[in-house]
């Protein structure tokens, strides 16, 4: 049994490395990754059969056919947690190498046991784990995001915009700011998205923030900053986006949108209300 498991581990580790190489180097058009994805997804089957035969792995035809399914089942369990894996080629390699090695080990062991009852029980456990993994990962991720919002020091406020819904929050802007995006609620409303940005009032005055908009995605301002209402400053960017800046308690707030009347954006500023870290995390 030990020799069988050692061979299975070797075959699985080799396939895990090979899958990454196939995905990286399979010839395809730069703008179309589909061919590379298909080649990567199918490669464990012929490779498993070939390596199983070459290493004289017991039950190699059965292992070669079934182990890739086990491998992808384990990958589905692993992927929801990949947000916590550092970036880099080594860690990306482990994303497939570890499930491949465990998948071939597990399949070879089950085939050696020759017990369909045990196999069915483990297969059922895998299916259950595939179903539960995204839920568990989502709960962990939401908890992490909630903590990040609470610890950022940015005042947690958000506008309530009539006929618009708060659709998403860009958590990558933390801890400098909270970035919110609103979309029209009506299905037949093709109005522009509205963005709201919240920073600490100590970061800058509305006038100073208007002179140096953050974020601006590289667009330059095309109109000088102007105070259009007491404490409210306005400018416009090259992409025709209108930006308003103001204070709201201990927060520096900014609203921005394309093709939206200045008066409509001005009406949003009084609607800012407190929002919880949990509500923001749920939008992540």
C-alpha positions in Angstrom: 0.0 0.0 0.0 2.8 2.4 0.9 4.4 2.0 -2.6 1.1 2.6 -4.2 0.5 5.8 -2.3 4.0 7.0 -3.1 3.5 6.5 -6.8 0.1 8.2 -6.7 1.6 11.2 -4.9 4.4 11.4 -7.5 1.9 11.2 -10.3 -0.4 13.8 -8.7 2.4 16.3 -8.0 3.7 15.9 -11.6 0.2 16.5 -13.0 -0.3 19.6 -10.7 2.9 21.2 -12.1 2.0 20.1 -15.7 -1.5 21.7 -15.5 0.1 25.1 -14.7 2.6 24.7 -17.6 -0.2 23.8 -20.0 -2.2 26.8 -18.9 0.8 29.1 -19.4 2.3 27.8 -22.6 -0.5 26.2 -24.6 -0.6 28.1 -27.9 -3.6 30.4 -28.2 -4.5 33.9 -29.3 -3.4 36.5 -26.7 -7.0 37.9 -26.6 -8.6 34.4 -26.2 -7.7 32.3 -23.2 -10.4 29.7 -23.9 -8.1 27.3 -25.8 -5.6 27.4 -23.0 -8.3 26.9 -20.4 -9.7 23.8 -22.2 -6.3 22.3 -22.6 -5.5 22.9 -19.0 -8.8 21.4 -17.8 -8.5 18.2 -20.0 -4.7 17.6 -19.6 -5.0 15.6 -16.2 -6.9 12.8 -17.9 -4.3 11.7 -20.6 -1.4 12.6 -18.3 -2.9 10.6 -15.4 -3.3 7.5 -17.7 0.2 7.9 -19.2 2.0 8.5 -15.9 0.0 5.8 -14.1 1.0 3.3 -16.8 4.6 4.5 -16.8 4.9 4.1 -13.0 3.0 0.8 -12.9 0.5 2.4 -10.5 -2.0 -0.3 -9.4 -5.4 0.2 -11.0 -3.9 2.9 -13.2 -6.8 3.0 -15.8 -9.3 3.6 -13.1 -7.1 6.0 -11.1 -6.3 7.9 -14.3 -9.9 8.4 -15.2 -11.3 9.1 -11.7 -8.5 11.0 -10.0 -8.9 14.2 -12.1 -12.5 14.5 -11.0 -11.4 14.2 -7.3 -8.7 16.8 -8.1 -11.2 19.3 -9.4 -13.5 18.6 -6.5 -10.7 19.5 -4.1 -9.9 22.5 -6.2 -13.5 23.7 -5.9 -13.1 23.5 -2.1 -9.8 25.3 -2.2 -10.6 28.2 -4.6 -13.2 30.1 -2.4 -10.3 30.5 0.1 -7.8 31.7 -2.6 -8.3 35.3 -1.6 -6.0 34.6 1.3 -3.3 33.0 -0.8 -0.4 35.4 -1.6 0.3 36.2 -5.2 3.2 34.7 -7.1 4.0 31.8 -9.3 4.8 29.5 -6.4 1.5 30.0 -4.7 -0.4 29.7 -8.0 1.4 26.4 -8.6 0.3 25.1 -5.3 -3.3 25.9 -6.1 -3.3 23.0 -8.5 -0.4 20.9 -7.3 -1.8 20.2 -3.8 -5.3 19.2 -5.0 -3.8 17.0 -7.7 -1.5 15.2 -5.3 -4.2 14.7 -2.7 -6.7 13.7 -5.4 -4.5 11.0 -6.9 -3.5 9.8 -3.4 -7.2 9.5 -2.3 -8.3 7.8 -5.5 -5.5 5.3 -5.5 -6.2 4.5 -1.8 -9.9 4.0 -2.5 -9.2 1.7 -5.5 -6.7 -0.3 -3.4 -9.3 -0.8 -0.7 -11.8 -2.2 -3.2 -14.7 -0.9 -1.0 -17.4 0.8 -2.9 -19.2 1.7 0.4 -16.1 3.7 1.6 -15.7 5.2 -1.8 -19.4 6.4 -1.9 -19.0 7.8 1.6 -15.9 9.8 0.7 -17.5 10.9 -2.6 -20.5 12.2 -0.7 -18.3 14.0 1.7 -16.5 15.7 -1.2 -19.8 16.8 -2.7 -20.9 18.2 0.6 -17.6 20.0 1.1 -17.8 21.5 -2.4 -21.3 22.9 -1.5 -20.2 24.2 1.9 -16.8 25.6 1.0 -18.1 28.8 -0.7 -20.5 29.4 2.3 -17.7 29.1 4.8 -15.2 31.1 2.7 -17.8 33.8 2.3 -18.5 34.0 6.0 -14.7 34.2 6.7 -14.2 36.8 4.0 -17.1 38.9 5.2 -15.7 38.9 8.8 -12.3 40.0 7.5 -13.9 42.8 5.5 -16.1 43.9 8.4 -12.9 44.2 10.6 -11.1 46.2 7.8 -14.0 48.7 7.6 -14.1 49.1 11.4 -10.4 49.5 11.7 -9.9 51.8 8.8 -10.7 55.0 10.7 -12.9 56.2 7.8 -16.3 57.5 8.9 -18.9 55.0 7.8 -21.5 57.0 6.0 -23.3 56.5 2.7 -25.9 58.5 0.7 -29.5 57.4 0.2 -30.1 58.2 -3.5 -33.8 58.1 -4.7 -34.3 55.5 -7.5 -30.7 54.2 -7.0 -29.3 51.2 -5.0 -26.0 50.8 -3.4 -24.5 48.1 -5.6 -20.9 47.7 -4.6 -18.1 48.8 -2.4 -14.4 48.9 -3.4 -12.6 47.6 -0.3 -9.2 47.9 -2.0 -9.4 51.7 -1.4 -9.1 51.0 2.3 -7.8 52.4 4.6 -7.6 55.7 2.8 -11.2 55.8 1.7 -14.5 54.0 1.2 -15.6 53.9 -2.4 -19.3 53.2 -3.2 -21.1 52.7 -6.5 -24.8 53.2 -7.0 -26.9 51.9 -10.0 -30.5 52.8 -11.0 -33.1 50.5 -9.4 -35.5 50.4 -12.4 -34.7 47.8 -15.0 -35.5 50.3 -17.9 -33.4 53.1 -16.4 -30.2 53.4 -18.2 -29.0 56.4 -16.2 -25.4 56.7 -15.2 -23.8 55.1 -12.2 -23.1 57.4 -9.3 -20.0 57.1 -7.2 -19.5 58.2 -3.6 -16.2 58.4 -1.9 -15.7 58.9 1.9 -12.5 60.0 3.5 -11.6 61.4 6.9 -12.3 65.2 7.2 -8.8 65.6 8.5 -7.3 64.4 5.2 -8.2 67.6 3.3 -10.7 70.4 3.1 -13.3 70.2 0.3 -11.5 73.0 -1.5 -8.1 71.2 -1.3 -9.7 67.8 -2.3 -11.3 69.5 -5.3 -8.0 70.8 -6.4 -6.5 67.3 -6.3 -9.3 64.8 -6.9 -8.7 61.3 -5.6 -9.4 59.0 -7.4 -9.3 60.5 -10.8 -8.2 57.4 -12.9 -5.6 59.6 -14.7 -8.2 62.1 -16.0 -7.2 65.7 -15.7 -9.6 68.4 -14.5 -11.0 70.7 -17.3 -12.7 73.3 -15.1 -11.3 75.2 -12.1 -12.7 74.4 -8.7 -15.7 76.5 -7.8 -17.7 76.9 -4.6 -21.2 76.3 -5.8 -22.8 76.3 -2.4 -21.5 77.1 1.1 -18.8 74.5 1.8 -19.5 72.6 -1.5 -16.8 72.6 -4.2 -17.2 71.4 -7.8 -14.9 70.5 -10.7 -15.1 68.4 -13.9 -12.7 65.8 -15.4 -11.8 65.1 -19.0 -14.2 62.2 -19.1 -17.1 64.6 -18.5 -17.5 63.4 -14.9 -18.8 66.1 -12.5 -17.3 65.9 -9.0 -18.7 67.6 -5.8 -16.8 67.8 -2.5 -18.2 68.7 0.9 -18.0 68.0 4.7 -20.4 65.7 6.4 -19.7 65.6 10.1 -16.2 64.1 10.5 -16.2 62.9 6.9 -15.0 64.4 3.7 -17.5 63.2 1.1 -17.4 63.3 -2.7 -20.0 62.4 -5.2 -19.3 61.9 -9.0 -21.2 60.9 -12.1 -21.1 61.4 -15.9 -24.0 63.1 -17.7 -25.7 64.1 -14.5 -26.9 67.7 -13.7 -25.0 69.5 -11.1 -28.2 70.1 -9.2 -28.9 66.3 -9.0 -25.5 65.7 -7.4 -25.9 68.6 -5.1 -29.2 67.1 -3.8 -27.3 63.9 -2.8 -25.0 65.6 -0.3 -27.7 66.0 2.5 -28.7 62.4 2.2 -25.6 60.9 3.7 -26.4 58.6 6.6 -24.5 56.3 8.9 -24.0 52.7 7.6 -22.6 49.7 9.4 -19.4 47.8 8.6 -21.5 44.7 8.3 -23.7 46.3 5.6 -20.6 47.4 3.6 -18.9 44.0 4.0 -22.0 42.2 2.6 -21.5 44.2 -0.6 -17.9 43.0 -1.1 
